[in-house]
Amino acid sequence: MALFHQEQHKVPQVYLKKFGYQNHNQQWMVTVMKHGEQFTRQKSIGSFTGEANVFDIESDDPRIERMFERINGDLENTYNGIIAELEQVGSLSDQSISHLLQLVANLIVRADLWREQIMFLLESDVKERFLKSILGHLCRDEDEFHRITELSFYQNVAEFSAEESINRVLIYLIDHLLVRLQHYDIVFLRTTPEKPWFSSTNPIVVHNRTLEYEMFAAESEFYFPLTPKLVAYFHFKGSTDQENPFRAYEHNTIHQLNDEQIVSLNKHILENATDYIIFPGEHRLQ
């Protein structure tokens, strides 16, 4: 069934507004720089990263067709509350932490970089192994895992082409990510007014170290520029790798970084940009 045209955003408008500004017409804009260029562009937040029906799912069931976009919208609605609580209290409730983890997983799979990587796997000869790796946690026991290719949730994605199944797979990948992220500690890193955080259209910075066909390992770390003032850092406390000094910082607490740390982390954020860098506020570089 063909759905009506809907502009669906890979980076939420509510998130972009934290980095954006209102022009003389009171229109919300954001300053961006395309990867590889040396000048900035001013983009309307209402259309930036929007693409018609990009998250739609082909299905005879109308409840499924817009499922991905409904998930996106529900999680976006928690964002302002998360930021307000963090700024007012200095930490997050268990509920807000849960919402933040879900938002991180959601933003990872919405980025073009990850979409393209998953498409590549679905079109390769490792498709079955990949699907088993992200769907295995849905099995009730080891016996069911050995029969996973016979189960309906596996067949619902395996029997379709990569193009037809990508959005279904990405929803399952969100769930797979949450199985791991729920065991992570979160540290909030604050910058100074003179050196605000940047972001990008690939907003979650992933330092990933994995084995073959594994999506994420215990050593993997995640950074999420929440606002121009705050970055959330996620790590697994039980990791054998304790080299990053941020791992020693107290969980669910805001920590002020020094100038050297700020410059280094902003460099990582900028290097993570695959399409557009997002500037805080209005900047015009020619």
C-alpha positions as CSV (number, residue, x, y, z in Angstrom):
1,M,0.0,0.0,0.0
2,A,1.5,3.4,-1.0
3,L,1.6,5.9,1.8
4,F,1.1,9.6,1.5
5,H,4.2,11.8,1.2
6,Q,5.7,12.5,4.6
7,E,9.0,14.4,5.3
8,Q,10.9,12.2,7.8
9,H,14.0,13.6,9.4
10,K,17.2,11.6,10.0
11,V,18.3,14.1,12.6
12,P,15.4,15.3,14.7
13,Q,14.3,18.9,14.4
14,V,13.9,19.2,18.2
15,Y,17.6,18.3,18.5
16,L,18.7,20.7,15.7
17,K,17.0,23.6,17.5
18,K,19.4,23.3,20.4
19,F,22.2,24.0,18.0
20,G,20.2,26.4,15.8
21,Y,18.9,29.9,15.8
22,Q,15.9,31.9,14.6
23,N,16.5,34.3,11.7
24,H,14.9,37.7,11.1
25,N,11.7,36.0,9.9
26,Q,11.6,33.8,13.1
27,Q,12.4,30.8,11.0
28,W,14.5,28.1,12.7
29,M,17.9,27.7,11.0
30,V,21.0,25.7,11.6
31,T,24.6,26.4,10.5
32,V,26.3,23.5,8.7
33,M,29.4,22.7,6.7
34,K,29.4,20.0,4.2
35,H,32.2,17.4,4.6
36,G,35.2,18.5,2.6
37,E,34.1,22.1,2.1
38,Q,35.5,25.2,3.8
39,F,32.4,27.4,4.0
40,T,29.2,27.2,6.0
41,R,25.6,27.0,4.8
42,Q,22.4,28.2,6.6
43,K,19.8,25.4,6.4
44,S,16.1,25.5,7.4
45,I,15.7,23.1,10.3
46,G,12.3,22.2,8.8
47,S,13.8,20.6,5.8
48,F,17.4,19.8,6.7
49,T,18.0,15.9,6.7
50,G,14.4,15.4,5.7
51,E,13.6,12.7,3.2
52,A,10.2,11.6,1.9
53,N,9.1,8.3,3.5
54,V,12.6,7.2,4.2
55,F,11.6,5.2,7.3
56,D,8.4,3.7,5.8
57,I,7.9,-0.1,5.8
58,E,6.1,-1.9,3.1
59,S,3.3,-3.9,4.7
60,D,-0.3,-4.8,4.2
61,D,-0.8,-4.0,7.9
62,P,-1.3,-0.2,8.3
63,R,0.0,-0.4,11.9
64,I,3.4,-1.5,10.6
65,E,3.8,0.9,7.7
66,R,4.7,3.9,9.8
67,M,6.0,2.0,12.8
68,F,9.6,3.2,12.5
69,E,8.6,6.9,12.2
70,R,6.3,6.6,15.2
71,I,9.2,5.2,17.2
72,N,11.3,8.1,16.1
73,G,8.6,10.6,17.1
74,D,8.0,9.1,20.5
75,L,11.7,9.2,21.4
76,E,12.1,12.7,20.0
77,N,9.4,13.8,22.4
78,T,11.5,12.8,25.4
79,Y,14.5,14.8,24.4
80,N,13.6,18.3,25.8
81,G,12.6,16.7,29.1
82,I,15.9,14.9,29.3
83,I,17.8,18.1,28.8
84,A,15.7,20.1,31.2
85,E,16.1,17.5,33.9
86,L,19.9,17.3,33.4
87,E,20.3,21.1,33.5
88,Q,18.0,21.6,36.6
89,V,19.1,18.6,38.7
90,G,22.5,17.7,37.4
91,S,21.7,14.1,36.8
92,L,18.9,11.9,35.3
93,S,16.2,9.7,36.8
94,D,16.1,6.0,35.8
95,Q,13.3,6.8,33.4
96,S,15.2,9.6,31.7
97,I,18.3,7.4,31.4
98,S,16.1,4.7,29.8
99,H,14.8,7.3,27.3
100,L,18.3,8.6,26.6
101,L,19.6,5.1,25.8
102,Q,16.7,4.5,23.5
103,L,17.3,7.8,21.8
104,V,21.0,7.0,21.3
105,A,20.2,3.6,19.7
106,N,17.6,5.3,17.5
107,L,19.9,8.0,16.3
108,I,22.6,5.5,15.4
109,V,20.4,3.5,13.1
110,R,18.9,6.7,11.5
111,A,22.3,7.9,10.3
112,D,23.2,7.3,6.7
113,L,26.6,5.8,7.6
114,W,25.0,2.9,9.6
115,R,22.1,2.5,7.1
116,E,24.6,2.0,4.3
117,Q,26.7,-0.4,6.4
118,I,23.7,-2.5,7.2
119,M,22.5,-2.5,3.6
120,F,26.0,-3.8,2.6
121,L,25.7,-6.7,5.1
122,L,22.2,-7.5,3.9
123,E,23.4,-7.7,0.3
124,S,26.5,-9.8,1.2
125,D,27.1,-13.5,1.8
126,V,27.2,-12.9,5.5
127,K,23.5,-11.9,5.7
128,E,22.4,-14.9,7.6
129,R,25.2,-14.6,10.2
130,F,24.5,-10.9,10.6
131,L,20.8,-11.4,11.1
132,K,21.5,-14.2,13.7
133,S,23.8,-11.8,15.6
134,I,21.2,-9.0,15.9
135,L,18.1,-11.3,16.4
136,G,19.6,-13.9,18.7
137,H,18.7,-12.2,21.9
138,L,15.0,-12.7,21.0
139,C,15.3,-16.4,21.3
140,R,14.1,-18.0,24.5
141,D,16.9,-20.5,24.9
142,E,19.8,-22.1,23.1
143,D,17.7,-24.7,21.3
144,E,15.5,-21.9,19.8
145,F,18.6,-20.1,18.7
146,H,19.7,-23.1,16.8
147,R,16.3,-23.1,15.0
148,I,16.3,-19.3,14.5
149,T,16.0,-19.5,10.7
150,E,12.7,-21.3,11.2
151,L,11.2,-18.6,13.4
152,S,8.8,-16.0,12.1
153,F,10.7,-12.9,13.3
154,Y,13.8,-14.1,11.4
155,Q,11.8,-15.0,8.3
156,N,10.0,-11.7,8.3
157,V,13.3,-10.0,7.4
158,A,15.4,-12.7,5.8
159,E,12.9,-13.4,3.0
160,F,13.0,-9.9,1.6
161,S,15.6,-8.0,-0.4
162,A,17.9,-5.6,1.4
163,E,16.0,-2.6,0.1
164,E,12.6,-4.1,1.2
165,S,13.8,-5.2,4.7
166,I,16.2,-2.4,5.7
167,N,13.8,-0.5,7.9
168,R,12.6,-3.7,9.7
169,V,16.2,-4.7,10.3
170,L,17.0,-1.2,11.7
171,I,14.2,-1.5,14.2
172,Y,15.6,-4.9,15.4
173,L,19.0,-3.3,15.5
174,I,17.7,-0.6,17.9
175,D,16.6,-3.4,20.2
176,H,19.9,-5.2,19.8
177,L,21.8,-2.0,20.8
178,L,19.6,-1.5,23.9
179,V,20.5,-5.0,25.1
180,R,24.1,-3.7,25.3
181,L,23.6,-0.1,26.2
182,Q,21.4,-0.9,29.3
183,H,24.7,-2.1,31.0
184,Y,26.6,1.1,30.2
185,D,27.5,3.9,32.6
186,I,26.8,7.5,31.5
187,V,29.0,10.5,32.2
188,F,28.0,14.0,31.2
189,L,30.9,16.2,30.0
190,R,30.5,20.0,30.1
191,T,32.4,22.5,28.0
192,T,33.0,26.2,28.4
193,P,30.9,29.0,26.8
194,E,33.9,29.9,24.6
195,K,34.3,26.4,23.2
196,P,30.8,24.9,22.6
197,W,30.4,21.4,21.3
198,F,29.8,20.7,17.6
199,S,27.6,17.9,16.3
200,S,26.9,16.3,12.9
201,T,24.4,14.5,10.8
202,N,26.0,11.3,12.3
203,P,25.5,12.6,15.8
204,I,26.5,9.5,17.8
205,V,30.3,9.2,17.9
206,V,31.1,5.5,18.1
207,H,34.6,4.2,19.1
208,N,34.0,0.6,18.1
209,R,36.2,-2.4,18.6
210,T,34.6,-5.6,17.5
211,L,35.2,-9.2,16.5
212,E,34.1,-10.5,13.1
213,Y,30.4,-9.9,12.4
214,E,29.9,-8.4,15.9
215,M,28.2,-5.0,15.9
216,F,29.5,-3.7,19.2
217,A,31.9,-5.0,21.8
218,A,32.3,-4.5,25.6
219,E,35.1,-2.1,24.9
220,S,33.0,0.1,22.6
221,E,32.4,3.7,23.7
222,F,29.8,6.3,22.6
223,Y,29.7,10.1,22.7
224,F,26.5,12.1,22.1
225,P,26.6,15.9,21.9
226,L,23.4,16.6,23.7
227,T,23.6,20.3,23.4
228,P,26.4,22.9,22.7
229,K,27.1,22.7,26.4
230,L,26.9,19.0,27.2
231,V,28.1,15.7,25.8
232,A,27.0,12.3,27.1
233,Y,29.7,9.6,27.2
234,F,28.7,6.0,27.4
235,H,31.0,3.1,28.5
236,F,30.8,-0.4,29.9
237,K,32.3,-0.3,33.3
238,G,33.3,-4.0,33.1
239,S,35.4,-3.5,30.0
240,T,39.0,-4.7,30.2
241,D,40.0,-1.4,28.5
242,Q,40.3,1.3,31.1
243,E,42.6,3.7,29.2
244,N,40.1,6.5,28.6
245,P,40.2,8.8,31.7
246,F,36.5,9.5,31.3
247,R,35.8,5.9,32.4
248,A,36.8,6.8,35.9
249,Y,34.3,9.7,36.2
250,E,31.3,9.2,38.3
251,H,28.2,7.8,36.7
252,N,25.2,10.1,36.0
253,T,27.1,13.2,37.0
254,I,28.2,16.3,35.1
255,H,31.9,16.9,34.9
256,Q,33.6,20.1,33.7
257,L,36.4,19.5,31.2
258,N,39.5,21.6,30.8
259,D,40.5,23.3,27.6
260,E,42.8,20.5,26.4
261,Q,40.0,17.9,26.9
262,I,37.5,20.1,25.1
263,V,39.6,20.6,22.1
264,S,40.4,16.9,21.9
265,L,36.8,15.7,22.2
266,N,35.5,18.3,19.7
267,K,38.1,17.0,17.3
268,H,36.6,13.5,17.6
269,I,33.1,14.9,17.0
270,L,34.3,16.7,13.9
271,E,36.1,13.6,12.6
272,N,32.9,11.6,13.0
273,A,31.0,13.8,10.5
274,T,30.3,11.9,7.3
275,D,28.1,14.4,5.6
276,Y,27.5,17.7,7.4
277,I,29.1,19.3,10.5
278,I,26.6,21.1,12.7
279,F,27.8,24.4,14.2
280,P,26.3,25.8,17.4
281,G,24.5,29.1,16.7
282,E,24.9,31.3,13.6
283,H,28.3,31.1,11.9
284,R,29.1,32.4,8.5
285,L,32.4,31.3,7.0
286,Q,33.1,32.1,3.4
